[in-house]
Amino acid sequence: MTRRRIGQRVRSLTRATRPREAKIPAPDTPLHKPARLAYSFVIEDELSECHAAAFAGMKIERDDRTTIISGPVRDQAELQGLLSLIGALHLTLLSVEPVV
């Protein structure tokens, strides 16, 4: 092979093995916007101020014999974290409902 043909062969191999740039959609496209739901947790008895501080950013309503904690939940992991927190504080969970 001549030098010219060798150079052409190297360039064609380089082009074939060059990694292609991935086309990633911009973060503001609808595919990347997580569905943000709100949930309502009904707890037995009134929640003390000390326990209420653990639910920062959530709305807390104290009714007769129950406490309703409601607010946005980003994803399943955060929902599981809130349920774990309720269990860790030894609170009695009466119901959990998504708020539309």
C-alpha positions as CSV (number, residue, x, y, z in Angstrom):
1,M,0.0,0.0,0.0
2,T,1.1,3.5,-0.7
3,R,1.3,6.1,2.0
4,R,-1.8,7.8,0.6
5,R,-3.8,4.6,0.8
6,I,-2.6,3.9,4.3
7,G,-3.6,7.4,5.4
8,Q,-7.0,7.0,3.9
9,R,-7.5,3.6,5.6
10,V,-6.4,5.0,9.0
11,R,-8.9,8.0,8.6
12,S,-11.8,5.6,7.7
13,L,-11.0,3.4,10.7
14,T,-10.8,6.4,13.0
15,R,-14.1,7.7,11.8
16,A,-15.8,4.2,12.3
17,T,-14.5,3.8,15.8
18,R,-15.0,7.4,17.0
19,P,-17.7,7.5,19.7
20,R,-20.8,9.2,18.6
21,E,-22.3,12.0,20.7
22,A,-25.4,10.9,22.5
23,K,-28.4,13.1,21.9
24,I,-29.8,13.8,25.3
25,P,-33.0,15.8,25.6
26,A,-32.7,19.1,27.5
27,P,-33.7,18.8,31.2
28,D,-36.7,21.1,30.6
29,T,-38.4,18.7,28.2
30,P,-41.5,17.0,29.4
31,L,-39.7,13.6,29.6
32,H,-37.5,14.9,32.4
33,K,-40.1,16.7,34.5
34,P,-41.1,14.3,37.2
35,A,-44.8,14.0,38.1
36,R,-45.1,15.8,41.4
37,L,-47.9,14.4,43.4
38,A,-49.3,15.6,46.7
39,Y,-50.2,13.1,49.5
40,S,-52.3,13.3,52.6
41,F,-51.3,11.2,55.6
42,V,-53.8,10.8,58.4
43,I,-52.1,10.1,61.8
44,E,-54.0,9.0,65.0
45,D,-53.9,11.5,67.8
46,E,-52.6,15.0,67.7
47,L,-49.0,15.4,66.6
48,S,-46.7,17.2,69.1
49,E,-44.6,20.2,68.0
50,C,-41.5,18.1,68.3
51,H,-42.8,15.5,66.0
52,A,-44.3,18.1,63.6
53,A,-40.8,19.6,63.1
54,A,-39.7,16.3,61.4
55,F,-42.2,17.1,58.6
56,A,-40.8,20.4,57.5
57,G,-42.3,21.7,54.3
58,M,-45.5,19.8,54.8
59,K,-48.8,21.3,55.9
60,I,-50.0,20.0,59.3
61,E,-53.7,20.2,60.3
62,R,-54.7,19.1,63.8
63,D,-58.3,17.8,64.0
64,D,-60.1,16.2,66.9
65,R,-58.1,13.0,67.6
66,T,-56.2,13.0,64.3
67,T,-53.5,15.0,62.5
68,I,-53.4,15.4,58.7
69,I,-50.0,15.9,57.2
70,S,-50.2,16.9,53.5
71,G,-47.8,18.2,50.9
72,P,-45.9,17.5,47.7
73,V,-43.9,14.3,47.3
74,R,-41.2,14.2,44.5
75,D,-41.0,10.5,43.9
76,Q,-41.5,7.0,45.3
77,A,-38.3,7.3,47.3
78,E,-39.5,10.3,49.2
79,L,-42.9,8.7,49.8
80,Q,-41.1,5.6,51.3
81,G,-38.9,8.0,53.4
82,L,-42.0,9.7,54.8
83,L,-43.6,6.3,55.6
84,S,-40.4,5.2,57.3
85,L,-40.3,8.4,59.3
86,I,-43.9,7.9,60.5
87,G,-42.9,4.4,61.6
88,A,-39.7,5.5,63.3
89,L,-41.6,8.1,65.3
90,H,-44.0,5.3,66.4
91,L,-47.0,7.1,65.0
92,T,-50.2,5.3,64.1
93,L,-50.9,5.8,60.4
94,L,-54.6,5.6,59.6
95,S,-54.5,6.4,55.9
96,V,-52.5,7.6,53.0
97,E,-54.1,9.2,49.9
98,P,-52.8,10.9,46.8
99,V,-54.3,14.4,46.5
100,V,-55.2,15.4,43.0
